[in-house]
Amino acid sequence: MKKIFLLLILFIGMLEAQSQVLYPYNFSSNTTAYQPLVGATTLFQGEKWDDTVAYIPIGFSFKWAYDNYSTDSVWIDTYGILHAKVDSIFIWGFPGSTISGYWADLCDLAYNNPDSTVPAQSSISYQTTGNAGSRIFKVEYKNCGFYNDTSALDAVNFQIWLYEGSNVIEYHYGKQDIQDIELDFDATGPHIGLEYKSTLTISGNMITAYTVDSNSSVSGTNTSFTNAFNSTPINFFPGLPNSYFMQAVPDSGQVFRYTPLFQTGLAHTDLFRNTIVYPTKFDQTIYIKSDLKKYVGELLDMNGKRITRFEGNENSSINIPNLTSGNYLLRLTSEQSTELFRLVKP
């Protein structure tokens, strides 16, 4: 990507951004007619923008599945990214804890036009719709060009939606005019997904590593795509693997949806505050993600009879085939603290 080193040195405050635990999401997709925003607030009004950021209100409290973090505002940048959690550091154009709708070097279509009299042709806008308790915050990137496309022929349209209450995240894609994917993206396609946490390492005045520690991303083509979660730290230098990117652009009307699992699987005791169990309706495998390195787990029936016992860690799974349909309890114990999770076998 252009200006990678220049962008990475634009930071504020402390030199390291870290998190404690990941809350995964369920991924799904559907199609619906793309509707441009009407009456939205436009950022960078009339500007031929490039590499620009803004801090904007959501209009309600949105819970980002990262360290139980709730926010009523987000940083937005022209790379097609919402920065969901920014503590003491903000990295312009690259993920910290982010909602990535495109992660491309976008700019106004007229930005590279040698004719300075050509007016701005692209916009980024936002609005909050609906009634209190079920509002939707929407950001739209409209008719946005690519810095690498000096011909100014390629343009994209997409929106990022945040839902009040359910904390669902959606990406909505409109018309995509892309002639050369590799030129526009410096990759096989857009990077769409969630970056849960990252670590920036600086030695002296030099950035020595920018590590994406965990993320979910969409891969595949516009007709055959999957979402994968990756918790293996990857240094951004020299770049992310191709598996982090799509091999095409989404079709107009495509919607990608992330539903947080912590809605039904979040623990309540202090020790297990950063532990989730999912899915709550399981077939034969139960997954546990935690910041605890050691605990004891027990699956119980509703009479308290133990079905299985295991020793768990940060990423554990239990496979229990041929279990009778019904309600169950998963008991996790560590350092004299116990948490119960209710589960259902359909």
Secondary structure, 3 states (H helix, E strand, C coil): CCCHHHHHCCCCCCCCCCCCCECCEEEEEEECCCCCCCCCEEECCCCCCECCEEEEEEEEEEEECECCEEEEEEEEECCCEEECCCCCCCCCCCCCCEEECCCCCEECCCCCCCCCCCCCCCEEEEEEECCCCCCEEEEEEEEEEECCCCCCCCEEEEEEEEECCCCCEEEEEEEEECCCHHHHHCCCCCCCEEEEEEEEEEECCEEEEEEEEEEEEEEECCCCEEEEEECCCEECCCCCCHHHCECCCCCCCEEEEEEECHHHHECCCCCCCCCEEECCECCCEEEEECCCCCEEEEEEECCCCEEEEEEECCEEEEECCCCCCEEEEEEEEECCEEEEEEEEEC
